[in-house]
Each structure stands twice: as structure tokens, then as C-alpha cells.
Amino acid sequence: MHYQRIIKSAFQVGIFRKMNNKSQKISTSNLIITIISVLLIILGMFWFIRYLVFSSKYEETNDAQVESYINPVSARAGGFIDEVYFKDHQAVKQGDTLVLLDNREYSAQLLVAEAALEDANAQLKVLAAGISSSQIASSINRNQIQGAVARNWQQEQEIKRYKNLIAEEAATGADFDQVKSRYEVSVSDLDASKNGLKASQAKTSELETHHALLIADIKRKEAALSIAKLNLSYTVIRAPYSGQLGKKSIQVGQQIQPGQPLVSIIDEGNKWITANFKETQVATMHVGQTVEIKSDAFGGKIYKGKITAIAGSTGSRASLLPPDNSSGNFVKIIQRIPVKIEFTEKDTRNLVAGMNVTVSVRK
């Protein structure tokens, strides 16, 4: 009996100790939970106060992306591809050769244009010589006219003299007939010289007209030669500006057509931010206002910029299918207004078009 009492007492003491240990553990857990809760509340209050202070000084949006011009490099001439000098997403400089086309046909067209121009220039030289010869003939005709006029005057004087001699019966009619005949010949020679001058002048005028037509033809052939040279230059396709290429989609031996896009190129030297602010945030914004741009991709690195343009309409209104609120099922939604921001620092090479950034504008 005594033995049973001792066991019962020991058992009760053990239970009490276990309950005491358990209550101590519960108290410790509650203390830890309480401490963590207090720390979280303090941290939350800190971030809330910090947000209130920040929002009172800045307007911020994370609906912003890096933008850049992405243009296709197109072929200006058609033909077969001889060489491709770029790889996928390769960085290039302005003027670097990207694609080389088969230029044999364009080289032949250039030779034809050069030969046509040379032929026209040779014709121009021959025509110039003809004009010069015609002008010399006109000068000779003028001299002949002067001689014919002198001879005609002399024969007129002879007729007058013989008329007086016949009146005085100092000459016979036969002598007068001879003098009259020589006078008529001189008149005929004078008329012939005048007609020869007219013919020479008409020929000179005709040649000069042909000369003007030939000059115009030479200008056309010079233009054709310039076009042939230009078309030949189009067989070498170069980078229009420094940037980064897109994916390669052409191969050697492939035939391309004029105007066909070959590869896209991103203008690395011209980047900006398009930030979509809420309509309730843009009241104090203006062009020239400085901004801070935080990059999500590079550990929150901050870049400097300035506002260069604020859109004249909301993004939804400028979309392809603007919303129509006349149906009666209107739900008011805060609209976004695009704001263009340009970087004021030059080192933006790490930023890629399409990256997300956070933009903060001081009020």
C-alpha cells in the first residue's frame, strides 16, 4: 500500500513538471511571435511613413519601358546574295557592310550607260565642228557679197559711162551690150552670194538647234549613268547607323527583291522612356522637368532624364479601337497619359528596348 502511494506521488510530480515545461515553451513561443509582430508593425509603419513622404514629393509609375528606333534594313536593288557579313544580334557601326549582292548585271548596265554617254559626247564634237564650218562658210559668203557689191557698182558705173558714149556716138551698141551683160552677171553673182549667206545661216541655225537637242540628250544619258552607278552601289548593303542587329534570316545564294527587309537594326544612340502616368499625376508635370529612372534589370540603378513631351490624349484614346462609352455600361477607370522622357546622360548602353523601368518625377 505504501509502495503504491509513493508511485502515485511520483507520477503526479512528473505530470506537474511536464505541464510546467510545456507552459514555459508556450510562453517562449508567444514571446517570439510578439516580438516578430512588433517588428513587422514597426517596419510597416516605417515603410508607410516613407511612402507618404516620398509620394508628397514625387509622382511615380512603374508602367514605363525603354524605347528605341527599330527599323528594317531593306534592299534597294534585287539580285542574288553573294556574301552575308553579320550574325544574329551583332553590334555594328554606321557604314559597316552587311550584305553583298551579285553585281554583274549592274556593272554591265553601267558600261552601257558610259558607252552611250561617250557616243553622245563624240556626236557633240562632230556637231560643234559642223557649226564652226558653217559659221566659216557664212563669213566667206559675207566676203563674197562685199566683192559682188563692189563689182556690181563698178559695172553700174560702166553702163552709165557707155550710155554717155553712145549718146556722143563714141561707142557702138555692141560695146554697150557687152557692158550690160557684165552688169547682169555681177547682179546675178551678188544675188547668189546673198542666197549662199542665207543658206549658210540656215544651216548654222539648224546645227545649233540640233546641238541644243544633243545637249539635252547628253544630260539624259548623264542621268542614266548616275542611276547606273547608284544601282551598282546598292549591291553593297551597309548599316544606316550604329546599333545592334536583330535575328539573321537570309542566306548566301538567296534571291531578294527591291524593298525586301533583310534584317532589323536597333538605334543604340537614340533611346528614350515612354512612361504612362495616371491622369491624376500629370497636373504638375511640364516639358523640361527632371526625372529619375530606376532600372529593374540592374539592381535599381538610377539614370537621369527630363520630360520632352506629354501626349495630347490618353493611351486608350489613341489606340486602334478607342473605347466607346455611349453604350450605357460605363465604368469609370483612371486613364493613363504617355509621357516621353529622354536621358540626360550618355551611358545607356546596358538598357535594352522594351526593358521595364520605374520613373519618378519631383512635384
Salt bridges, closest charged atoms under 4 A:
GLU59 OE2 - LYS363 NZ 3.56
ASP102 OD2 - ARG104 NH2 2.83
GLU158 OE1 - ARG161 NH2 2.87
ASP217 OD1 - ARG220 NH2 3.29
ASP217 OD2 - LYS221 NZ 3.14
GLU268 OE1 - LYS271 NZ 2.91
GLU292 OE2 - LYS304 NZ 3.33
ASP347 OD1 - ARG349 NH1 2.61
